[in-house]
Amino acid sequence: MLELGRAISVTCTEQPVVYTVSLLEGSFCAVLQGNANDELEICLESGDPDVESFKGTHLVFIGAGWDPFEVITNSMKAVERHLQTFCHMEKEKMPDIQNWFGWCTWDAFYTNVLLKE
């Protein structure tokens, strides 16, 4: 499953952003890894040495675009629509306990931190 917000032109001076999400299917997780031939390969892991076959159809989601924040957001929304096993954070209600923190992990990823703020 590959979804692109718009066509990517490699002749542009800006470099596109590619975001990959390993998907869980059954007891398997797909992991992207490099090999000795400088190629990208998908490794399936079940964590169970007795499991020897995989009959799934969805291993990894690849999203691409120009704005890294949009690529991540749109990729996770696409995976949400496809898998229907979770809700995107925009649909989630923030926990009430968050109001009692002066600083918490919800605030850890500001995109603009200034001394005045």
Secondary structure, DSSP 8 states (H G I E B T S, - for coil): -EEESS---TTSSS--EEEEEE-EETTEEEEEEE-TTS-EEEEEE-S-TT------S--EEEEEES-HHHHHHHHHHHHHHHH-SS--GGGS---GGGGG-SS-GGGTT-S---TT-
